[in-house]
Amino acid sequence: MHTQPQAHRDALEELYVAHERGLYNVAYRYVWHAEDARDVVHDAFVRLWRKRAALDWDRAAGLAYTIVLGLARNRRRSLAIRRAFGLPVRDAERPDAALAAARLDAAVRSCIDELPDRLRSVLVMCQYSGLDHAAIAAALGIAVGTVGSRRSEAVARIRARLEELGHG
Amino acid sequence: MDELPDVPALRTLEPPAGGLAALRDRLAGRPSRRRLWRWVPAVAAAAAIAVLVLGRAPRRADVVTPVVVREPSVGVPFYWVASTPGPRRMPRADVRIEDAPAVTTIVLR
């Protein structure tokens, strides 16, 4: 039971420590920038903190992922608008040019960017959240069986696109 | 076939160090300097919009109190009443008085 302010703070920090990496990696696959991704995660935790009185801490992890996905989509849209109007944005971090697989890495990024959000969100949640399919389905508001099928579809699309790009 | 290639773009990344401390700062109401800079374009845009809106707002009309001037040469209840309709300046015109001395209408032409 978390009823005291300090207990809420402890629960929030426990949640952050347990899921920081997963949430960060999910956000990163939308914004492709370390600081932007961390800002998205922190914004999500500020929102959770505002909801703390009504929060079920046992289910807070799924809600954190839901909020992070929503904020990451918004951030991605705002970055696209800023680019369209020629406003300054932080460039997406480029893969390490010293790596032999740099071109393949860049191609995979572009494949992920081209995925529709219904596939992209499932893919990144499966790859990085550490949640099981039931929890992912709950966080995304979809059926459990859909998680697996959408992940497979996302992977198939990426592989097909990579073959088109000459990385088959 | 159901696996993705092992490339950096897909590998799990470590978040930047100091995340929990930065989150504590956020929750304590201490926004980072970088976040404060985000407000600069918004404030500038709001100021520009305010200037445009205020610049286009109609100026308050000059209120002219009607002046009542008694005209004893026409009749006991007759008064000249002068006024201007709102902020618009009326052009000069001939004044014709109908049915004097029982005046009911003044026509500006």
Boltz contact constraints between the chains, C-beta under 6 A:
constraints:
  - contact:
      token1: [A, 20]
      token2: [B, 15]
      max_distance: 6.0
  - contact:
      token1: [A, 20]
      token2: [B, 19]
      max_distance: 6.0
  - contact:
      token1: [A, 21]
      token2: [B, 15]
      max_distance: 6.0
  - contact:
      token1: [A, 24]
      token2: [B, 15]
      max_distance: 6.0
  - contact:
      token1: [A, 25]
      token2: [B, 12]
      max_distance: 6.0
  - contact:
      token1: [A, 25]
      token2: [B, 13]
      max_distance: 6.0
  - contact:
      token1: [A, 34]
      token2: [B, 16]
      max_distance: 6.0
  - contact:
      token1: [A, 38]
      token2: [B, 16]
      max_distance: 6.0
  - contact:
      token1: [A, 42]
      token2: [B, 23]
      max_distance: 6.0
  - contact:
      token1: [A, 42]
      token2: [B, 26]
      max_distance: 6.0
  - contact:
      token1: [A, 45]
      token2: [B, 23]
      max_distance: 6.0
  - contact:
      token1: [A, 46]
      token2: [B, 26]
      max_distance: 6.0
  - contact:
      token1: [A, 49]
      token2: [B, 27]
      max_distance: 6.0
  - contact:
      token1: [A, 95]
      token2: [B, 8]
      max_distance: 6.0
  - contact:
      token1: [A, 101]
      token2: [B, 7]
      max_distance: 6.0
  - contact:
      token1: [A, 104]
      token2: [B, 7]
      max_distance: 6.0
  - contact:
      token1: [A, 105]
      token2: [B, 7]
      max_distance: 6.0
  - contact:
      token1: [A, 105]
      token2: [B, 8]
      max_distance: 6.0
  - contact:
      token1: [A, 105]
      token2: [B, 9]
      max_distance: 6.0
  - contact:
      token1: [A, 108]
      token2: [B, 7]
      max_distance: 6.0
  - contact:
      token1: [A, 108]
      token2: [B, 9]
      max_distance: 6.0
  - contact:
      token1: [A, 109]
      token2: [B, 9]
      max_distance: 6.0
  - contact:
      token1: [A, 152]
      token2: [B, 2]
      max_distance: 6.0
  - contact:
      token1: [A, 155]
      token2: [B, 2]
      max_distance: 6.0
  - contact:
      token1: [A, 155]
      token2: [B, 4]
      max_distance: 6.0
